[in-house]
């Protein structure tokens, strides 16, 4: 951004290109090498999920055919359901899942046109309560079961803001098949909308979660990751944590400068293996 708060011509052009490609403006410049997964052989596109007040927008991708297919809820990062999240859904669909990414900000704002991550963090995230998120995920899960999904085989994965939600949802429904949390915060300030955080829940019943974290993540201290690991071990649960020593926050986000290809690929293979070990496709 320019010092006086406006956008430079270069930034405007980059922002326009990002918007045209379906990425949230606040996510910043999009790497030319961003992964783009074809929807050939898939049923993919926007859907609406009935919930109180108004239908909840979501993106769904699944294999062509009758199913039923194992369900994977995909929880978006702070930038909402934009092209990166939709692409993750298509990647999962190619592996045999009905992947569904609900817009969990929908009660508060459409963040796609916001130009600042700080604006989303300050104005949107605090207004999204954990209770509403968990309720919306339950609704998404029910919708998936009625639209080609296998209710007995349900998984969840999420990134950044959504990584924290994965831990919460695994505690919300310990009978969930499994989850994978990508660099989700584990501790935080207690407030009415977010009364408990993953570390607070680690000692209780929880579906098996694989937590994937970066050793160079400036926003998630390794001390909190170690504390979470110790609490999980002490509780005797099946959840595990894996740290990629040289990876920063957002290392799977292939459209951003934080992307680390080797760690992202290794993390993705770990996700597929973790889900397969808990009843997902092999």
LINMOPE-V347422 format. One record per backbone hydrogen bond with DSSP energy under -1.0 kcal/mol. CO is the residue of the C=O (numbers start at 0). NH is the residue of the N-H. E is the energy in kcal/mol with one decimal. If there is no record, write none. Layout:
# LINMOPE-V347422
co: <CO & CO>
nh: <NH & NH>
e: <E & E>
This chain:
# LINMOPE-V347422
co: <1 & 5 & 7 & 8 & 9 & 10 & 11 & 12 & 13 & 14 & 15 & 16 & 17 & 18 & 21 & 23 & 24 & 30 & 38 & 40 & 42 & 44 & 46 & 48 & 51 & 55 & 56 & 57 & 58 & 59 & 60 & 61 & 68 & 69 & 70 & 71 & 72 & 74 & 76 & 79 & 81 & 82 & 83 & 84 & 85 & 86 & 87 & 88 & 89 & 91 & 92 & 97 & 98 & 99 & 100 & 101 & 102 & 104 & 104 & 110 & 111 & 113 & 115 & 116 & 117 & 118 & 119 & 119 & 123 & 124 & 128 & 129 & 130 & 131 & 132 & 133 & 134 & 135 & 136 & 137 & 138 & 139 & 140 & 141 & 143 & 143 & 147 & 149 & 152 & 153 & 154 & 155 & 156 & 157 & 158 & 159 & 160 & 161 & 162 & 163 & 164 & 165 & 166 & 167 & 168 & 169 & 172 & 177 & 178 & 179 & 180 & 181 & 185 & 192 & 196 & 196 & 200 & 207 & 208 & 209 & 210 & 211 & 212 & 213 & 220 & 220 & 221 & 222 & 223 & 224 & 225 & 226 & 227 & 228 & 229 & 230 & 231 & 239 & 241 & 243 & 243 & 246 & 249 & 250 & 251 & 252 & 254 & 255 & 259 & 260 & 261 & 262 & 263 & 264 & 265 & 266 & 267 & 268 & 269 & 270 & 271 & 272 & 274 & 275>
nh: <4 & 1 & 11 & 12 & 13 & 14 & 15 & 16 & 17 & 18 & 19 & 20 & 22 & 21 & 82 & 26 & 27 & 33 & 41 & 63 & 61 & 59 & 57 & 55 & 53 & 48 & 102 & 46 & 100 & 44 & 98 & 42 & 149 & 97 & 154 & 99 & 156 & 158 & 79 & 81 & 85 & 86 & 87 & 88 & 89 & 90 & 91 & 92 & 93 & 96 & 95 & 71 & 60 & 73 & 58 & 103 & 105 & 107 & 108 & 113 & 24 & 25 & 119 & 120 & 121 & 122 & 123 & 124 & 126 & 127 & 132 & 133 & 134 & 135 & 136 & 137 & 138 & 139 & 140 & 141 & 142 & 143 & 144 & 145 & 146 & 148 & 68 & 152 & 70 & 176 & 72 & 179 & 74 & 181 & 161 & 163 & 164 & 165 & 166 & 167 & 168 & 169 & 170 & 171 & 172 & 206 & 175 & 155 & 209 & 157 & 211 & 159 & 198 & 129 & 199 & 200 & 203 & 178 & 239 & 180 & 241 & 182 & 243 & 216 & 223 & 224 & 225 & 226 & 227 & 228 & 229 & 230 & 231 & 232 & 233 & 234 & 236 & 210 & 212 & 214 & 246 & 215 & 252 & 259 & 253 & 255 & 30 & 258 & 263 & 264 & 265 & 266 & 267 & 268 & 269 & 270 & 271 & 272 & 273 & 274 & 275 & 276 & 279 & 278>
e: <-1.9 & -2.8 & -2.6 & -2.4 & -2.4 & -2.8 & -2.5 & -2.1 & -2.3 & -2.6 & -2.3 & -1.6 & -2.8 & -1.3 & -2.2 & -1.6 & -2.1 & -1.7 & -2.3 & -1.9 & -1.7 & -2.6 & -2.0 & -3.1 & -1.8 & -2.6 & -2.7 & -2.5 & -2.8 & -2.3 & -3.0 & -3.2 & -2.8 & -3.0 & -3.1 & -2.2 & -2.6 & -1.5 & -1.8 & -1.6 & -2.3 & -2.6 & -2.0 & -1.9 & -1.9 & -2.4 & -2.2 & -2.4 & -2.1 & -2.0 & -1.8 & -2.6 & -2.4 & -2.7 & -1.8 & -1.2 & -1.1 & -2.7 & -1.9 & -1.4 & -1.9 & -1.2 & -1.5 & -2.6 & -2.7 & -2.8 & -1.7 & -2.5 & -1.6 & -1.6 & -2.0 & -2.7 & -2.1 & -2.5 & -2.3 & -2.0 & -2.1 & -2.4 & -2.4 & -2.2 & -2.5 & -2.4 & -2.0 & -1.3 & -1.2 & -2.3 & -2.6 & -1.9 & -2.6 & -1.8 & -2.7 & -2.1 & -3.0 & -2.7 & -2.7 & -1.5 & -1.3 & -1.7 & -1.2 & -1.8 & -2.9 & -2.3 & -1.4 & -2.2 & -2.3 & -2.0 & -2.1 & -1.3 & -2.3 & -1.4 & -3.1 & -2.0 & -2.4 & -3.0 & -1.2 & -1.0 & -1.7 & -2.3 & -2.5 & -2.2 & -3.3 & -3.4 & -3.2 & -1.4 & -1.1 & -1.3 & -3.0 & -2.0 & -2.2 & -2.4 & -2.4 & -2.1 & -2.4 & -2.4 & -2.5 & -1.7 & -1.2 & -2.9 & -2.6 & -3.1 & -1.8 & -3.0 & -1.2 & -2.2 & -1.6 & -2.1 & -2.2 & -1.5 & -3.0 & -2.8 & -2.2 & -2.7 & -2.4 & -2.4 & -2.0 & -2.2 & -2.4 & -2.3 & -2.6 & -2.8 & -2.3 & -2.4 & -3.0 & -1.5>
